[in-house]
């Protein structure tokens, strides 16, 4: 295989890793948010000035929501701002998995080297499985400890972690089956 065909294979393999890292970081963020919400509801954040009453949902009251007429120049400004925001959001959606995958891979490889091990495909897969397991433990604790409100969140998070594991396994299989991709090239 020539050098030209190595790059697309590496990109395809790293695409799976980037998506899996993105799902894993999303899961970690939801876990931290759910933990902070649980701490606030139980009153353990009173020292920081967060009382349990501030995190309770506010009662909804019906209000009069009749649309007002907007002048044409403001409609043009709205359209321009909406277009700029759409382009910005699309840029972030496209670039975020790339940077999360690249940074996540860098941190994982650095952690493997700090443990005085060589970075191989097997150690990368082991580290990724360990990262998914680290996310699984708080989700299971949250599901077992708290009331029935947490079960749907826990089920969705466990599903996301499972998808991340499948993506990591697919990435590992593709990297192992291609003879041209080395462990240093895999995210």
C-alpha positions as CSV (number, residue, x, y, z in Angstrom):
1,X,0.0,0.0,0.0
2,X,1.5,3.3,-1.0
3,X,1.7,6.4,1.3
4,X,-1.3,8.0,-0.4
5,X,-3.7,5.3,0.7
6,X,-2.4,5.1,4.3
7,X,-3.9,8.5,5.2
8,X,-7.5,7.7,4.4
9,X,-7.3,4.5,6.3
10,X,-5.8,6.3,9.3
11,X,-8.5,9.0,9.1
12,X,-11.3,6.4,9.0
13,X,-9.9,4.5,12.0
14,X,-9.4,7.8,14.0
15,X,-12.9,8.9,13.1
16,X,-14.3,6.0,15.3
17,X,-12.0,7.0,18.2
18,X,-12.9,10.7,17.9
19,X,-16.6,9.9,18.1
20,X,-16.1,7.5,21.0
21,X,-14.1,10.1,22.9
22,X,-16.8,12.7,22.3
23,X,-19.5,10.4,23.7
24,X,-17.3,9.6,26.7
25,X,-16.6,13.2,27.5
26,X,-20.3,14.0,27.1
27,X,-21.1,11.2,29.6
28,X,-18.5,12.5,32.0
29,X,-20.1,16.0,31.8
30,X,-23.6,14.6,32.5
31,X,-22.3,12.6,35.4
32,X,-20.7,15.7,37.0
33,X,-23.9,17.7,36.4
34,X,-26.1,15.0,37.9
35,X,-23.7,14.7,40.9
36,X,-23.8,18.5,41.5
37,X,-27.6,18.5,41.2
38,X,-27.9,15.7,43.7
39,X,-25.5,17.5,46.1
40,X,-27.5,20.7,45.7
41,X,-30.9,19.0,46.3
42,X,-29.6,17.2,49.4
43,X,-28.4,20.5,50.9
44,X,-24.7,19.6,50.9
45,X,-23.8,22.7,48.9
46,X,-25.2,25.1,51.6
47,X,-21.6,26.3,52.4
48,X,-21.3,27.6,48.8
49,X,-24.6,29.5,49.1
50,X,-26.7,27.0,47.0
51,X,-29.9,26.2,49.0
52,X,-32.1,23.3,48.0
53,X,-34.9,25.6,47.2
54,X,-33.0,27.2,44.3
55,X,-32.6,23.9,42.4
56,X,-36.3,23.0,42.6
57,X,-38.2,23.5,39.4
58,X,-40.2,26.7,39.3
59,X,-44.0,26.4,39.0
60,X,-45.3,27.3,35.5
61,X,-48.0,29.9,35.1
62,X,-49.9,30.5,31.9
63,X,-48.9,33.8,30.4
64,X,-50.0,35.8,27.5
65,X,-47.6,35.1,24.6
66,X,-49.0,37.0,21.7
67,X,-46.3,37.6,19.0
68,X,-45.4,41.2,18.4
69,X,-44.8,42.7,15.0
70,X,-41.0,43.1,14.3
71,X,-39.9,45.8,12.0
72,X,-38.2,44.7,8.7
73,X,-34.6,46.0,9.6
74,X,-34.7,44.0,12.8
75,X,-35.8,40.9,10.9
76,X,-32.8,41.3,8.6
77,X,-30.5,41.6,11.7
78,X,-32.1,38.5,13.2
79,X,-31.6,36.6,9.9
80,X,-27.9,37.7,9.8
81,X,-27.3,36.8,13.4
82,X,-29.1,33.4,13.0
83,X,-26.9,32.7,9.9
84,X,-23.7,33.5,11.7
85,X,-24.7,31.4,14.7
86,X,-25.7,28.5,12.4
87,X,-22.3,28.6,10.7
88,X,-20.5,28.8,14.1
89,X,-22.5,25.9,15.6
90,X,-21.8,23.7,12.5
91,X,-18.1,24.6,12.8
92,X,-18.1,23.5,16.4
93,X,-20.0,20.3,15.7
94,X,-17.6,19.4,12.9
95,X,-14.3,20.3,14.8
96,X,-15.2,19.3,18.3
97,X,-15.0,15.5,17.8
98,X,-11.6,16.0,16.1
99,X,-10.1,18.0,18.9
100,X,-11.7,15.8,21.6
101,X,-10.3,12.7,19.9
102,X,-6.9,14.2,19.5
103,X,-6.6,15.5,23.0
104,X,-8.2,12.4,24.6
105,X,-5.7,10.2,22.7
106,X,-2.8,12.4,23.8
107,X,-3.8,12.1,27.4
108,X,-4.3,8.4,27.2
109,X,-0.9,7.8,25.5
110,X,0.7,10.0,28.1
111,X,-1.0,8.1,30.9
112,X,0.2,4.8,29.4
113,X,3.8,6.1,29.2
114,X,3.6,7.4,32.9
115,X,2.8,3.8,33.9
116,X,6.1,2.7,32.2
117,X,4.4,0.7,29.5
118,X,4.7,0.8,25.7
119,X,2.0,2.3,23.7
120,X,0.6,-0.6,21.7
121,X,-2.8,-1.3,20.2
122,X,-3.6,-3.6,23.1
123,X,-2.6,-1.0,25.8
124,X,-4.6,1.6,24.0
125,X,-7.7,-0.6,24.0
126,X,-7.2,-1.5,27.6
127,X,-7.0,2.2,28.5
128,X,-10.1,3.0,26.6
129,X,-12.0,0.2,28.2
130,X,-10.8,1.5,31.6
131,X,-12.0,5.0,30.7
132,X,-15.4,3.6,29.9
133,X,-15.4,1.7,33.1
134,X,-14.6,4.8,35.1
135,X,-17.7,6.4,33.6
136,X,-19.8,3.3,34.3
137,X,-19.2,3.1,38.1
138,X,-20.8,6.5,39.0
139,X,-23.7,5.9,36.7
140,X,-24.5,2.6,38.4
141,X,-24.1,4.2,41.8
142,X,-26.4,7.0,40.8
143,X,-29.0,4.5,39.5
144,X,-28.9,2.4,42.7
145,X,-28.7,5.1,45.2
146,X,-31.2,7.7,44.1
147,X,-34.9,7.6,43.4
148,X,-36.7,6.7,40.2
149,X,-36.0,10.0,38.6
150,X,-32.4,8.9,37.9
151,X,-33.2,5.6,36.1
152,X,-33.9,7.1,32.7
153,X,-30.7,9.2,32.9
154,X,-28.7,6.2,34.0
155,X,-30.1,4.0,31.2
156,X,-29.2,6.6,28.5
157,X,-25.7,7.1,30.0
158,X,-25.1,3.3,30.0
159,X,-26.3,3.2,26.4
160,X,-23.9,6.0,25.4
161,X,-21.0,4.3,27.2
162,X,-21.9,1.0,25.4
163,X,-21.9,2.8,22.1
164,X,-18.5,4.3,23.0
165,X,-17.2,0.8,23.8
166,X,-18.4,-0.5,20.5
167,X,-16.8,2.4,18.6
168,X,-13.5,1.8,20.4
169,X,-13.7,-1.9,19.7
170,X,-14.4,-1.2,16.0
171,X,-11.5,1.2,15.9
172,X,-9.2,-1.4,17.4
173,X,-10.4,-4.1,15.0
174,X,-9.8,-1.8,12.0
175,X,-6.4,-0.8,13.2
176,X,-5.5,-4.4,13.9
177,X,-6.7,-5.7,10.5
178,X,-4.9,-3.0,8.5
179,X,-1.2,-3.7,8.3
180,X,-0.2,-0.1,7.6
181,X,-1.5,1.7,10.8
182,X,0.7,1.6,13.9
183,X,-0.3,2.3,17.5
184,X,1.3,5.8,17.3
185,X,-1.2,6.7,14.5
186,X,-4.3,5.5,16.4
187,X,-6.3,7.9,18.5
